[in-house]
Amino acid sequence: MTRVDFTRLISALLIEMSRQGENPIADFLKRSDEEQKRLYDQGLSKCDGINNVSMHQRGKALDIYFVEDGVLGPPKKGYDFWHEIWVNWGGEPAISWDEGHFEAK
């Protein structure tokens, strides 16, 4: 999947989330090598950004969070629901330890 394909698909997912009453917030679309290394060093990523490059560094992953009444929380329909749609549309399956992560195939 190219970055253009990913951008189109993730945009459609965000629109569908909103259409179904969710309040998604997009975060960490594109990371620099330095930002990826910082997250790795803090134990927030399993990709060091050098030997194991994150799809965020390639612009092919987006972290999606949800807000309700100004507070972050899980999506109303659940992460499994949204990941199933994402996979059916051609995206990668969910990562068990990072449920807000949506990645290109």
Secondary structure by P-SEA (a helix, b strand, c coil): ccaaaaaaaaaaaaaaaaaaccccccccccccaaaaaaaaaaccccccccccccccccccbbbbbbbcccccccccccaaaaaaaaaaacccccccccccccccc
